[in-house]
Amino acid sequence: MNDKPLVVIGAGGTGGHMFPAAAFAEEMRARGWAVGLISDDRGLRYAETFPADWKHEVKASSPNLRKPLALPGVALKIRDGVNQAARKYNEQRPALVAGFGGYPAYPALSAARRKRIPIIIHEQNAVLGRVNRAFAKKAAVVASGFERLDRLPRGANHVPIGNPVRAPIAAMRDAPFPDTDGPLTVFVTGGSQGARILGEAIPLAIANHIPAPLRARLKVVQQVREEQLEEVRTLYDKAGVEAELQAFFSDMPDRLAAAHMIIARSGAGTVSEIAAIGRPSILIPLKIAMDDHQTANAEGLVDAGAADMMLEDNLYPNLLGQLLAARLEDGDDLRARAAAAKGQGNINAARDLADMAVKIVAD
């Protein structure tokens, strides 16, 4: 029989939920806790290296009100998932269940409520997600990645702490801002959803709307969809721009730290990592993101003077090129924006969340 206290983490859907959950799990294990993970088959695909003592797959589904005929089947699947989680809790009783969002977290949280196990929630985005919204008033605490948290039910115990970041990101916190007298590095990361428009607009902005003397100093490091690689490479080659293009970068902390300017989507993880390291950015919210949460995520860095936000509907190469040139031509402004970004970052969010979790159980 394991005599360690057990925290079960419910999360899934995307890496955006799994990565901060993994940082919290690492912190809890360092404190002598056992960690279990509950997710569905899709969520567990992001969890090969997740620091858990065990991983339990449950059925999960997301209701779609636009498909009413499918709702009975969805309800049955959710009920099965809750029962699967409850049976797991009969085998191994958690001291606490922590929900990190995504519809696969629902069974873990619902079963915890049934078994009268205390729950906490962490919301990565600046808009409370649907699953977290359903349990917010029942949670001992709703921790959040941003000060702003829209859709929070009245009466919920909200504590902004930041988003837990991976150890390699936290290790770059003290990396100095790169010198601005020589070459200038622009790092473009697009995420998986809606990345095509970035692969189209950003190369045109840099190739055609940056003054030639500045363009000659640029090194572009860009994440590009596989099918766009040759087209984007040709554009940069014709413009004489040094470019390193890949479909995926495995060394994100180093790439972020080496950048003078980052152009990115404003997913919660990306925004939090930019702030943790402290770099200027141009943020382009994903237009189709639920509840427009990427726009809300970006506003903290924009309000702090650390970032510019450009909506997809305004993503014209000439406008982006003019903005990028104005930022890159002013080294003092870049350094000020980097400092402002770092002021918004918290590399201790996992520790702070673990402190709250331990206190809730002790009380």
N, C-alpha and C positions, 0 to 999 in steps of 0.2 A: 504493500500500500504506500503510495507516495504521500509523504507528510508535508510536502511543499504546498503553500496556498496556490490555487489555480485561478488564472484569469483566462477566460475564453474571449477571443476576438471574432466578431462577425463582420465580414467585409467582402467586397467582391466587385465584379463588373469590369473594372479597369485597374491599371497600375496606379492611377490617381488615388484610388482608395487603398490599395495594397501597400504602396511604398511607405506612407506615414504610419500605417498599422504595423509594418515590419520594424520601423524605428522605435515605436512604443514597445513592441514585443522584446526587442533587444534590451531595452532599459529595464523592463520587468524581470527578465531572466537574470540580468546582472544583479538584481536585488534579491535573488533567491527564489523567485516565483516560477512555477510551471506555467506554460503557455499552450493553449489549444487554439486552433483556427477552424472556424466553420465558414464554408462558402459553397458555391455550386461548382459545376465542372468548369465553367468559363473562368471563374475567379481563381480556381486552383491552378489554372494554367500560368498565372502570374506568380505562383507561390512555390516554385521549385526550391528556392533558397530561403524561403520564409522561416524565421527562427522560432519554430514551434516544436513542442514535444510530440504533438500529434495534430493531424489534419483530418477533418471530417467533412465529407461531401453530403450536401442535402439538396433536395429539389427546391427550386426558386423560380419565380416568374414575375414579370412586371405587367400590371394591368394596363391595358390600352382601351380607354373609353371610346375610342373611335371604332373599335371592333367589338361591339357588345355581344355578338354570338360566341366570342372566344372567352368571355369572362367566367362562365361556370368552370371551364377547364382550368383556367388560371387559378381560380379559388381553390380547386381541389389540389392542384400542385403546391400551392402555398401551404395548405393544411397539412399535406404530407411532409413538407419540409419542416414545419413547426414540430410535428410529431417525431420526426427523426432527430431533431435537436434535443427535444425533451427526453428521449430515450438515452441519448448520450449523456445528458446531465444526471440521469439516474445511475449511470455507471461511474461517472466522475463528476462530483458535485463542485461547481465553480464557486469561488468566493465572490466573484464579480464577472459580469459580462460587459465588454466594451464594443460598441457599434461604431464602425468607421464609414458607414454609408454604402450605397449601392443596394439594389434589391436583394442580393443574397444575404445581406445582414438581417433582413426581416425575420427569418426563422429563428436565428440565434437570440434576438431581442425578445420576440414574442414568447418563446419557450422560457426565457428567463423570467418574464413577468408572470407566467403561469406557475413557475416554481418558486416565486417570491425571492428571486436572486437579484441583488441590486445591479442596476445598469448605469453606465455612463456612455456619453455620445461624444464623438469628435466629428465636427463638420469642417471639411477642408475649404469649401468655397464660401464666398460672402453672401450666398443665398442658401438657406437651409434646404437640403434635399428632401424628397418625398418620404423616404423611409425614416430619416432622422426626425422629420417633422411629426410623424405619427407617434414617436416615442418621447419627444422632447419634454413634455410636461411630466412624464413618469420617470425621467432620468434624474439621478442625483446631481448631475452637472451636465451641461451642454458646453463643451469646450469648442473653440472655433479658431480657424486659421487666420481670421481677419477681425479687426475691431468691429467692422460692419457685419451684421448678420440679418439679412432680410428674411421674412416669412417665419420669424421666431414667435411661437405662441406666447400669449400673455401668461405670466406666472412661471415660465421656465427659468431655471437657474443658469444664466449664461456667463461664461468666463472666457474672454479672449486670451489665447496663449500663443498663437502662431501655429504653423504646421510643423510637425516633426520632420526633420530632414535627415537624409542618409549621412552616415559618418564621413564618407569621402567629401561630401559637400561642406559639412561643418569644418573639416580640416582645412578648407580653402578660405576660411573667414579672414585670416590675417594676410592672405596673398596681396602684395601691394598692387595698386592700379598700374597698368602698363604705361611706360613712358610714351608721351604723345608727340615727341619731336621727329620720330622716324616713321616707319610703316604703321598703318592703322588697321586693326583687325575687326571685321564685322562678322559676328557669328549669327547665323540664321537657323533657328530650329522651328519645325513646323508642326510637330505632333502628327498623329496618324489621321485624324479626322480633318477634312477640309484643307489638306496641305497643298492641293493642286494650285489654288489661286496664289499661294505664296511663291511657288515655283515659276509662276507666270509673271507676276507683277514685280517682284524684287529684282530679278536680273535685269529687267528692262529699266527699272529706276536707276540702278547703279551704272549700267552700260550707257544709257542715253541722257541722264539728267543729273550727273555729277560732273562738276568742272574737271577738265582734263588733268590739271596739276594735282588735284586732290585724288582723282581716280587712279593716277599712277602710283599713289602711296598705299592703295588699299590691298589688303588680303581678305578675301571673302571665304569664310568657312561655312558651308551651307548644307543642311539636311534637305535632300531632294528625293521625291518619289522615284522609284526605280525606272519607270517608263519615261520620266522627264530628264534623266541624267544627261543624255547626249545633247538634247536641245539646249539645256541650260549651259552645259560646258561650251558648246559652240558660241553662244551669246557672249560669254565672258572672254573667250579666246579672241573673238573679233574685236572686242573693246579693249584688249590688252590688260585685262584685270586678272591678277593672280587669284586662282580659286581652287579650293579643296572641297570636293563634292562627294557626299556619301549618302546612302539611303538610311544609315543608322550610325550614330556615334556611341561607342561604348565607354568613352572617357569624358563624359559630360562635365564633371567638376573641373578638369583641366581646361576644357574648351571655354567654359563660362569665365574662368579666372583670367584667361589670356585675352579676352575680348575687350576692346575699347567701347563697343556698342553691340547690343544684342537686339535682334528683331525676332519676335516670338509671338505665339499664341499666349493668351493669359489664363491658361489652366492654373489651378491652385498650386500644384507642385512646381510648375515653372516659375510663377511669380515669387513663390517662397524661396526657391533656390537662388534666383536673381538677387533677392533682398539679403539672403544669408551671406552671399559672397560680396555683394555690393557693387553692382555694375549698372550703367545707364542702359535704358532700353526704349524701344518703340514696340508697343504692345498692340496686337491686332486681334481683338476678341473673335472667337468663332461665332458666326452669326446664328447658327442653328442650335447653339448650346441651350439646354433647358433653362427656362426662367431668365435667360440672358445673363447667367451667372458669371461668364467670363468678363463682361463689361464691369460688373460689380467688383470682381477680383482686381481688375486693373486700377480702379479709382484710387486705392490707397497710395500706390506708388506715384500716380499722376498728381494727386493732391500734395504729396510731399516734395514735388519738384524733382523726382527721380526718373520719371518716365513720361513719354508722350503716348497717347492712345490714338489710333487711327482705325475707324470702323471699316468693315469690309466694303460697305457701299461707297466709301470715299477712297478706296485703295487704288488710286490712279498713279501710274509710274512717275508722272511729272511732280505730283504733290509729295509722294514719298521721297523721291530724289532730292527735292528742294529741302525737305525737313532733315533728311540724313546729312546732306552737305552742311547745313547750318550748324548741326550739332558737332560734326566731326572737325569742323574748322576752328572750333573754340576749345582748346585743351583745358582751360580753367573751368569752363562750364561742364565739361565731361567729368572732371575730378569732383566738382561740387555735386553733380548728379549721382556719382558713384557713392559719395559719402551719405547723401540723402537716402539712397537705396539701402545702404548698410544700416542706417538708423531705423529702418522699418523691419529689419530681419531679427529673428530670434532662433539661435541654434540650440537653445536649451528647451524647446517646446516638449520634446519627448520626456525629459526629466521633470518638467513642470506637470505634465499630464500624469506621470507615474506618481508624483507626490500626492496629487489629488486622489488617485485611485487607491493608494495605500491608506490614506486618511479616511476615505469613505468606508473601507472595510474595517478599519480599527474602531471607528465610531459606531 
